[in-house]
Amino acid sequence: MLARVAGLKHVAVREYVRELIADAQPGSPAPSERELVQRFGVARMTVRQAIDALVAEGLLQRIPGKGTYVAKPRGRVGAVVSFTEEMKARGLLPESQTLLARIERAGPGIARVLNLTEGDPVIHWRRLRRADASPICVEDAYLSEVLLPGFLQGGTPTSLYDALTARGLRPTWAEDSIRADIATADEAELLEIDPGAAVLRVARRALCNDKAVEVSRSTYRADRFTLWVQFASDNGH
């Protein structure tokens, strides 16, 4: 019951701010967290959750050291972004810890989605992803070693998508599948949750034009990550 009440308060704050900025010009300051805490009598975390949702929707933008402002309208719907880019857009500090990085032989599933032959070399890069020092997800990325020769030489790069961009292979299109599940014991330990706690599993296949460059499987903490998806009709109605 308490969780439901907290959720309703978060929605009330979010929709109040949404209405308040509906006709505001890009660059206009958003109401401060302190102002919203006083107005609604809620915890700062509840206000921050509401603001995070509007940042993720692209309605607000956080500028470090300055504050939160009305964002310019997005020109694209469903842009392909990395974990790092998404966390920064939400005003969070992203971090990554490499758990495994090696060359493996592609099994039938990975070979099929990367358009390879079973047994071809693939790069397997497993990372623990954090935001503001809190674990958010465990990600297993598989990359075609044929397209990325020497990718692991000298150690893993700081950013996968930056490394792909440097090679002219930044994903231009991707498809994600999302399903709810429960954490395994290994995932629970890494994500600092109880075994059997709720998680979101996101499987991605990313392409650069017609080249399949990335297949990833990510397990997100359901209590710290909300997925937002934008849609638009072809005729604008």
Secondary structure, 3 states (H helix, E strand, C coil): CHHHHHHHHHHHHHHHHHHHCCCCCCCCECCCHHHHHHHHCCCHHHHHHHHHHHHHHCCEEEECCCEEEECCCCCCCCCCCCHHHHHHHCCCCEEEEEEEEEEEECCHHHHHHCCCCCCCEEEEEEEEEEECCEEEEEEEEEEECCCCCCCCCCCCCCCHHHHHHHCCCCCCEEEEEEEEEECCHHHHHHHCCCCCCEEEEEEEEEEECCEEEEEEEEEEECCCCCCCCCCCCCCCC
